[in-house]
Amino acid sequence: NPTPANWYLTDSAGQWTISLQGIYRADGYQDLPDMKAAGWHSYDGIRGYGYGCACMKLNTNKRLMRVTRVYSAKSLPLRQCYTDKALPKP
């Protein structure tokens, strides 16, 4: 969540768009958990923009690198993603 209503998921396959402000929003986007619950790295320290770690069940459009539907998501401790060798460094 680098800026308002812009959400991305980065995994071993690349960066997937979940939401682009005023342009696109995956179904189920509104049900994303509070990512700050288990750990959050803030870019600015004030507005809360930054990144967290999560496990998600979803559908995607591989050609567009978009998440098309979020079925569930669980916020995880940041260290879990930091230590996962399959994930790129933030």
The first five atom37 places (N, CA, C, CB, O) and aatype in JSON, in Angstrom:
{
  "aatype": [2, 14, 16, 14, 0, 2, 17, 18, 10, 16, 3, 15, 0, 7, 5, 17, 16, 9, 15, 10, 5, 7, 9, 18, 1, 0, 3, 7, 18, 5, 3, 10, 14, 3, 12, 11, 0, 0, 7, 17, 8, 15, 18, 3, 7, 9, 1, 7, 18, 7, 18, 7, 4, 0, 4, 12, 11, 10, 2, 16, 2, 11, 1, 10, 12, 1, 19, 16, 1, 19, 18, 15, 0, 11, 15, 10, 14, 10, 1, 5, 4, 18, 16, 3, 11, 0, 10, 14, 11, 14],
  "atom_mask": [
    [1, 1, 1, 1, 1],
    [1, 1, 1, 1, 1],
    [1, 1, 1, 1, 1],
    [1, 1, 1, 1, 1],
    [1, 1, 1, 1, 1],
    [1, 1, 1, 1, 1],
    [1, 1, 1, 1, 1],
    [1, 1, 1, 1, 1],
    [1, 1, 1, 1, 1],
    [1, 1, 1, 1, 1],
    [1, 1, 1, 1, 1],
    [1, 1, 1, 1, 1],
    [1, 1, 1, 1, 1],
    [1, 1, 1, 0, 1],
    [1, 1, 1, 1, 1],
    [1, 1, 1, 1, 1],
    [1, 1, 1, 1, 1],
    [1, 1, 1, 1, 1],
    [1, 1, 1, 1, 1],
    [1, 1, 1, 1, 1],
    [1, 1, 1, 1, 1],
    [1, 1, 1, 0, 1],
    [1, 1, 1, 1, 1],
    [1, 1, 1, 1, 1],
    [1, 1, 1, 1, 1],
    [1, 1, 1, 1, 1],
    [1, 1, 1, 1, 1],
    [1, 1, 1, 0, 1],
    [1, 1, 1, 1, 1],
    [1, 1, 1, 1, 1],
    [1, 1, 1, 1, 1],
    [1, 1, 1, 1, 1],
    [1, 1, 1, 1, 1],
    [1, 1, 1, 1, 1],
    [1, 1, 1, 1, 1],
    [1, 1, 1, 1, 1],
    [1, 1, 1, 1, 1],
    [1, 1, 1, 1, 1],
    [1, 1, 1, 0, 1],
    [1, 1, 1, 1, 1],
    [1, 1, 1, 1, 1],
    [1, 1, 1, 1, 1],
    [1, 1, 1, 1, 1],
    [1, 1, 1, 1, 1],
    [1, 1, 1, 0, 1],
    [1, 1, 1, 1, 1],
    [1, 1, 1, 1, 1],
    [1, 1, 1, 0, 1],
    [1, 1, 1, 1, 1],
    [1, 1, 1, 0, 1],
    [1, 1, 1, 1, 1],
    [1, 1, 1, 0, 1],
    [1, 1, 1, 1, 1],
    [1, 1, 1, 1, 1],
    [1, 1, 1, 1, 1],
    [1, 1, 1, 1, 1],
    [1, 1, 1, 1, 1],
    [1, 1, 1, 1, 1],
    [1, 1, 1, 1, 1],
    [1, 1, 1, 1, 1],
    [1, 1, 1, 1, 1],
    [1, 1, 1, 1, 1],
    [1, 1, 1, 1, 1],
    [1, 1, 1, 1, 1],
    [1, 1, 1, 1, 1],
    [1, 1, 1, 1, 1],
    [1, 1, 1, 1, 1],
    [1, 1, 1, 1, 1],
    [1, 1, 1, 1, 1],
    [1, 1, 1, 1, 1],
    [1, 1, 1, 1, 1],
    [1, 1, 1, 1, 1],
    [1, 1, 1, 1, 1],
    [1, 1, 1, 1, 1],
    [1, 1, 1, 1, 1],
    [1, 1, 1, 1, 1],
    [1, 1, 1, 1, 1],
    [1, 1, 1, 1, 1],
    [1, 1, 1, 1, 1],
    [1, 1, 1, 1, 1],
    [1, 1, 1, 1, 1],
    [1, 1, 1, 1, 1],
    [1, 1, 1, 1, 1],
    [1, 1, 1, 1, 1],
    [1, 1, 1, 1, 1],
    [1, 1, 1, 1, 1],
    [1, 1, 1, 1, 1],
    [1, 1, 1, 1, 1],
    [1, 1, 1, 1, 1],
    [1, 1, 1, 1, 1]
  ],
  "atom_positions": [
    [[0.85, -1.17, 0.0], [0.0, 0.0, 0.0], [0.9, 1.24, 0.0], [-0.96, -0.01, 1.22], [1.07, 1.88, 1.04]],
    [[1.47, 1.59, -1.16], [2.38, 2.73, -1.19], [1.69, 4.08, -1.17], [3.24, 2.63, -2.4], [2.27, 5.08, -0.74]],
    [[0.45, 4.14, -1.65], [-0.32, 5.38, -1.71], [-1.81, 5.02, -1.56], [-0.05, 6.16, -3.06], [-2.15, 3.84, -1.63]],
    [[-2.7, 5.99, -1.36], [-4.11, 5.67, -1.12], [-4.73, 4.78, -2.19], [-4.9, 6.94, -1.01], [-4.63, 5.06, -3.38]],
    [[-5.37, 3.71, -1.74], [-6.14, 2.78, -2.59], [-5.3, 2.06, -3.65], [-7.24, 3.52, -3.27], [-5.86, 1.52, -4.6]],
    [[-4.0, 2.05, -3.51], [-3.12, 1.31, -4.41], [-2.52, 0.15, -3.6], [-2.0, 2.23, -5.03], [-1.72, 0.36, -2.69]],
    [[-2.91, -1.05, -3.96], [-2.46, -2.25, -3.24], [-1.86, -3.24, -4.22], [-3.63, -2.9, -2.46], [-2.4, -3.48, -5.31]],
    [[-0.73, -3.82, -3.82], [-0.04, -4.8, -4.65], [0.34, -6.01, -3.79], [1.22, -4.17, -5.3], [0.51, -5.91, -2.57]],
    [[0.47, -7.13, -4.45], [0.96, -8.35, -3.82], [2.22, -8.75, -4.56], [-0.12, -9.51, -3.84], [2.2, -8.89, -5.78]],
    [[3.31, -8.94, -3.83], [4.55, -9.41, -4.44], [4.82, -10.82, -3.94], [5.75, -8.45, -4.11], [4.87, -11.07, -2.74]],
    [[4.98, -11.74, -4.9], [5.31, -13.12, -4.55], [6.44, -13.6, -5.45], [4.06, -14.05, -4.66], [7.06, -12.79, -6.14]],
    [[6.69, -14.89, -5.47], [7.8, -15.42, -6.26], [7.58, -15.25, -7.77], [8.01, -16.89, -5.94], [8.54, -15.34, -8.53]],
    [[6.35, -15.02, -8.2], [6.05, -14.84, -9.63], [6.13, -13.39, -10.08], [4.67, -15.39, -9.93], [6.16, -13.12, -11.28]],
    [[6.16, -12.45, -9.14], [6.23, -11.04, -9.5], [5.3, -10.18, -8.68], [0.0, 0.0, 0.0], [4.89, -10.56, -7.59]],
    [[4.96, -9.02, -9.21], [4.07, -8.08, -8.52], [2.69, -8.09, -9.16], [4.66, -6.64, -8.54], [2.55, -7.9, -10.37]],
    [[1.69, -8.31, -8.34], [0.3, -8.41, -8.78], [-0.46, -7.18, -8.29], [-0.37, -9.72, -8.26], [-0.28, -6.75, -7.15]],
    [[-1.29, -6.62, -9.14], [-2.11, -5.47, -8.76], [-3.4, -5.97, -8.11], [-2.43, -4.59, -10.0], [-4.12, -6.79, -8.67]],
    [[-3.67, -5.46, -6.92], [-4.93, -5.75, -6.23], [-5.89, -4.58, -6.43], [-4.7, -6.01, -4.71], [-7.09, -4.77, -6.66]],
    [[-5.36, -3.36, -6.35], [-6.19, -2.16, -6.49], [-5.35, -1.02, -7.03], [-6.83, -1.77, -5.14], [-4.2, -0.82, -6.63]],
    [[-5.93, -0.26, -7.96], [-5.34, 0.99, -8.46], [-6.39, 2.07, -8.29], [-4.89, 0.86, -9.97], [-7.5, 1.97, -8.82]],
    [[-6.06, 3.1, -7.55], [-7.01, 4.15, -7.19], [-7.76, 4.68, -8.41], [-6.28, 5.29, -6.5], [-7.16, 5.18, -9.36]],
    [[-9.09, 4.55, -8.37], [-9.95, 5.08, -9.4], [-9.96, 4.29, -10.7], [0.0, 0.0, 0.0], [-10.68, 4.65, -11.64]],
    [[-9.18, 3.21, -10.78], [-9.07, 2.46, -12.03], [-9.51, 1.01, -11.89], [-7.65, 2.51, -12.53], [-10.29, 0.51, -12.71]],
    [[-9.01, 0.33, -10.87], [-9.26, -1.1, -10.75], [-9.31, -1.51, -9.29], [-8.18, -1.91, -11.5], [-8.58, -0.97, -8.46]],
    [[-10.17, -2.46, -8.99], [-10.25, -3.02, -7.64], [-10.69, -4.47, -7.77], [-11.23, -2.2, -6.73], [-11.75, -4.74, -8.33]],
    [[-9.9, -5.4, -7.25], [-10.26, -6.82, -7.29], [-11.49, -7.08, -6.42], [-9.07, -7.69, -6.81], [-11.67, -6.44, -5.38]],
    [[-12.33, -8.0, -6.85], [-13.45, -8.43, -6.0], [-12.88, -8.95, -4.69], [-14.33, -9.52, -6.72], [-11.86, -9.65, -4.69]],
    [[-13.52, -8.63, -3.6], [-13.06, -9.07, -2.28], [-12.01, -8.16, -1.66], [0.0, 0.0, 0.0], [-11.6, -8.38, -0.52]],
    [[-11.57, -7.15, -2.39], [-10.57, -6.19, -1.89], [-11.0, -5.59, -0.54], [-10.35, -5.06, -2.91], [-10.17, -5.39, 0.35]],
    [[-12.27, -5.32, -0.42], [-12.78, -4.67, 0.79], [-12.65, -5.56, 2.03], [-14.23, -4.28, 0.6], [-12.77, -5.08, 3.15]],
    [[-12.39, -6.84, 1.83], [-12.27, -7.77, 2.96], [-10.83, -8.03, 3.39], [-12.92, -9.08, 2.6], [-10.58, -8.89, 4.24]],
    [[-9.87, -7.29, 2.82], [-8.48, -7.46, 3.24], [-8.37, -7.12, 4.73], [-7.53, -6.57, 2.39], [-9.01, -6.19, 5.21]],
    [[-7.54, -7.88, 5.46], [-7.39, -7.6, 6.89], [-6.56, -6.35, 7.15], [-6.75, -8.8, 7.59], [-5.91, -5.83, 6.24]],
    [[-6.6, -5.89, 8.36], [-5.73, -4.79, 8.78], [-4.31, -5.34, 8.77], [-6.14, -4.22, 10.21], [-3.93, -6.13, 9.64]],
    [[-3.53, -4.93, 7.8], [-2.18, -5.47, 7.65], [-1.25, -5.07, 8.79], [-1.59, -5.03, 6.34], [-0.19, -5.67, 8.97]],
    [[-1.63, -4.08, 9.54], [-0.79, -3.63, 10.65], [-0.9, -4.53, 11.87], [-1.15, -2.22, 11.02], [-0.14, -4.37, 12.83]],
    [[-1.86, -5.47, 11.85], [-2.12, -6.31, 13.02], [-0.93, -7.2, 13.38], [-3.34, -7.17, 12.76], [-0.66, -7.41, 14.56]],
    [[-0.22, -7.73, 12.39], [0.86, -8.67, 12.68], [2.25, -8.08, 12.43], [0.69, -9.91, 11.85], [3.25, -8.7, 12.79]],
    [[2.31, -6.92, 11.85], [3.59, -6.29, 11.55], [3.47, -5.46, 10.3], [0.0, 0.0, 0.0], [2.8, -5.86, 9.34]],
    [[4.11, -4.31, 10.3], [3.96, -3.38, 9.18], [5.22, -2.54, 9.08], [2.71, -2.49, 9.36], [5.72, -2.06, 10.09]],
    [[5.72, -2.36, 7.87], [6.83, -1.45, 7.62], [6.24, -0.21, 6.99], [7.95, -2.11, 6.71], [5.72, -0.27, 5.87]],
    [[6.32, 0.9, 7.68], [5.74, 2.16, 7.18], [6.77, 2.92, 6.36], [5.24, 3.03, 8.35], [7.92, 3.06, 6.77]],
    [[6.35, 3.43, 5.2], [7.21, 4.26, 4.37], [7.38, 5.66, 4.95], [6.67, 4.35, 2.96], [8.45, 6.25, 4.86]],
    [[6.31, 6.17, 5.54], [6.36, 7.57, 5.96], [6.17, 7.77, 7.46], [5.31, 8.33, 5.23], [6.37, 8.88, 7.96]],
    [[5.8, 6.74, 8.17], [5.64, 6.84, 9.62], [4.4, 7.59, 10.08], [0.0, 0.0, 0.0], [4.11, 7.6, 11.27]],
    [[3.69, 8.21, 9.17], [2.53, 9.01, 9.55], [1.24, 8.44, 8.98], [2.71, 10.46, 9.09], [0.33, 8.08, 9.73]],
    [[1.15, 8.36, 7.67], [-0.08, 7.98, 7.01], [-0.32, 6.47, 6.98], [-0.08, 8.51, 5.6], [-1.43, 6.02, 6.7]],
    [[0.7, 5.7, 7.28], [0.51, 4.26, 7.3], [0.76, 3.56, 5.98], [0.0, 0.0, 0.0], [0.46, 2.38, 5.85]],
    [[1.31, 4.27, 5.0], [1.62, 3.61, 3.74], [2.86, 2.76, 3.93], [1.82, 4.64, 2.59], [3.82, 3.18, 4.59]],
    [[2.86, 1.57, 3.36], [4.0, 0.7, 3.53], [3.67, -0.71, 3.07], [0.0, 0.0, 0.0], [2.93, -0.9, 2.11]],
    [[4.23, -1.7, 3.78], [3.96, -3.09, 3.41], [3.93, -3.99, 4.63], [5.01, -3.59, 2.43], [4.46, -3.67, 5.69]],
    [[3.27, -5.12, 4.43], [3.17, -6.14, 5.46], [3.35, -7.5, 4.82], [0.0, 0.0, 0.0], [3.76, -7.6, 3.66]],
    [[3.06, -8.53, 5.57], [3.2, -9.9, 5.12], [1.84, -10.58, 5.27], [4.31, -10.67, 5.92], [1.16, -10.38, 6.27]],
    [[1.46, -11.38, 4.28], [0.15, -12.02, 4.34], [0.15, -13.33, 3.57], [-0.94, -11.09, 3.79], [0.96, -13.55, 2.67]],
    [[-0.76, -14.18, 3.95], [-1.07, -15.39, 3.2], [-2.45, -15.15, 2.61], [-1.02, -16.7, 4.11], [-3.39, -14.81, 3.32]],
    [[-2.57, -15.35, 1.28], [-3.82, -15.02, 0.6], [-4.29, -16.16, -0.29], [-3.66, -13.74, -0.22], [-3.48, -16.85, -0.91]],
    [[-5.61, -16.33, -0.34], [-6.24, -17.23, -1.31], [-6.95, -16.33, -2.3], [-7.23, -18.27, -0.63], [-7.78, -15.51, -1.92]],
    [[-6.61, -16.49, -3.61], [-7.15, -15.57, -4.6], [-7.1, -16.16, -6.0], [-6.38, -14.26, -4.56], [-6.48, -17.19, -6.24]],
    [[-7.76, -15.47, -6.9], [-7.68, -15.76, -8.33], [-6.9, -14.64, -8.98], [-9.1, -15.91, -8.98], [-6.91, -13.5, -8.5]],
    [[-6.21, -14.96, -10.08], [-5.41, -13.96, -10.77], [-5.61, -14.02, -12.28], [-3.95, -14.14, -10.43], [-6.1, -15.02, -12.81]],
    [[-5.22, -12.96, -12.94], [-5.1, -12.91, -14.39], [-3.6, -12.79, -14.64], [-5.94, -11.7, -15.03], [-3.03, -11.71, -14.48]],
    [[-2.97, -13.89, -15.05], [-1.51, -13.9, -15.2], [-1.03, -12.97, -16.3], [-1.03, -15.3, -15.5], [0.03, -12.36, -16.18]],
    [[-1.79, -12.84, -17.37], [-1.39, -11.98, -18.48], [-1.29, -10.52, -18.02], [-2.38, -12.11, -19.64], [-0.36, -9.81, -18.39]],
    [[-2.26, -10.07, -17.22], [-2.29, -8.69, -16.74], [-1.59, -8.5, -15.4], [-3.71, -8.22, -16.63], [-1.4, -7.38, -14.94]],
    [[-1.19, -9.62, -14.77], [-0.59, -9.6, -13.42], [-1.52, -8.86, -12.45], [0.81, -8.91, -13.46], [-1.1, -7.98, -11.69]],
    [[-2.8, -9.26, -12.5], [-3.82, -8.68, -11.62], [-4.44, -9.75, -10.75], [-4.91, -7.95, -12.43], [-4.64, -10.89, -11.19]],
    [[-4.74, -9.38, -9.53], [-5.58, -10.21, -8.67], [-7.01, -9.91, -9.09], [-5.34, -9.92, -7.12], [-7.41, -8.75, -9.13]],
    [[-7.78, -10.94, -9.41], [-9.16, -10.72, -9.85], [-10.16, -10.96, -8.73], [-9.49, -11.62, -11.01], [-11.26, -10.4, -8.75]],
    [[-9.79, -11.78, -7.74], [-10.7, -12.07, -6.63], [-9.89, -12.45, -5.41], [-11.7, -13.2, -7.0], [-9.04, -13.33, -5.48]],
    [[-10.16, -11.8, -4.28], [-9.56, -12.16, -2.99], [-10.59, -12.96, -2.22], [-9.1, -10.88, -2.18], [-11.67, -12.46, -1.91]],
    [[-10.26, -14.22, -1.92], [-11.17, -15.07, -1.15], [-10.9, -14.96, 0.35], [-11.04, -16.52, -1.6], [-11.82, -14.91, 1.15]],
    [[-9.63, -14.91, 0.7], [-9.26, -14.75, 2.11], [-7.84, -14.23, 2.19], [-9.41, -16.09, 2.89], [-7.05, -14.4, 1.26]],
    [[-7.54, -13.61, 3.3], [-6.19, -13.1, 3.54], [-5.96, -13.05, 5.04], [-5.99, -11.69, 2.9], [-6.85, -12.69, 5.81]],
    [[-4.76, -13.42, 5.43], [-4.39, -13.39, 6.85], [-3.07, -12.65, 6.98], [-4.29, -14.83, 7.44], [-2.09, -12.99, 6.33]],
    [[-3.06, -11.63, 7.83], [-1.85, -10.88, 8.1], [-0.89, -11.76, 8.91], [-2.17, -9.57, 8.87], [-1.29, -12.41, 9.86]],
    [[0.4, -11.76, 8.5], [1.43, -12.57, 9.16], [2.56, -11.67, 9.66], [1.98, -13.64, 8.19], [2.68, -10.54, 9.2]],
    [[3.37, -12.16, 10.58], [4.52, -11.37, 11.03], [5.47, -11.09, 9.87], [5.27, -12.1, 12.17], [5.7, -11.96, 9.03]],
    [[6.01, -9.89, 9.8], [6.92, -9.51, 8.73], [8.09, -10.48, 8.6], [7.45, -8.11, 8.96], [8.51, -10.79, 7.49]],
    [[8.6, -10.95, 9.71], [9.78, -11.83, 9.67], [9.51, -13.1, 8.86], [10.2, -12.21, 11.08], [10.44, -13.69, 8.3]],
    [[8.24, -13.52, 8.79], [7.92, -14.71, 8.01], [8.19, -14.49, 6.52], [6.45, -15.1, 8.22], [8.7, -15.38, 5.85]],
    [[7.86, -13.31, 6.02], [8.15, -13.01, 4.61], [9.62, -12.66, 4.4], [7.27, -11.85, 4.13], [10.2, -13.01, 3.37]],
    [[10.23, -11.97, 5.38], [11.65, -11.63, 5.26], [12.53, -12.88, 5.14], [12.09, -10.8, 6.45], [13.55, -12.86, 4.45]],
    [[12.14, -13.96, 5.82], [12.96, -15.16, 5.82], [12.58, -16.18, 4.75], [12.89, -15.81, 7.15], [13.25, -17.21, 4.61]],
    [[11.51, -15.92, 3.99], [11.08, -16.83, 2.92], [11.98, -16.61, 1.7], [9.57, -16.6, 2.56], [11.91, -15.57, 1.05]],
    [[12.82, -17.6, 1.39], [13.79, -17.47, 0.31], [13.13, -17.39, -1.07], [14.75, -18.64, 0.34], [13.77, -16.96, -2.03]],
    [[11.87, -17.79, -1.18], [11.15, -17.72, -2.47], [10.68, -16.3, -2.79], [9.95, -18.66, -2.46], [10.32, -16.01, -3.93]],
    [[10.67, -15.43, -1.79], [10.18, -14.06, -1.99], [11.33, -13.08, -2.23], [9.36, -13.6, -0.78], [12.4, -13.23, -1.65]],
    [[11.1, -12.09, -3.09], [12.14, -11.06, -3.28], [12.24, -10.17, -2.05], [11.83, -10.19, -4.53], [11.3, -10.07, -1.26]],
    [[13.38, -9.56, -1.89], [13.55, -8.62, -0.78], [12.72, -7.37, -1.06], [15.04, -8.25, -0.59], [12.63, -6.92, -2.2]],
    [[12.1, -6.8, 0.0], [11.27, -5.59, -0.21], [12.1, -4.39, -0.63], [10.51, -5.25, 1.08], [11.56, -3.31, -0.84]]
  ]
}
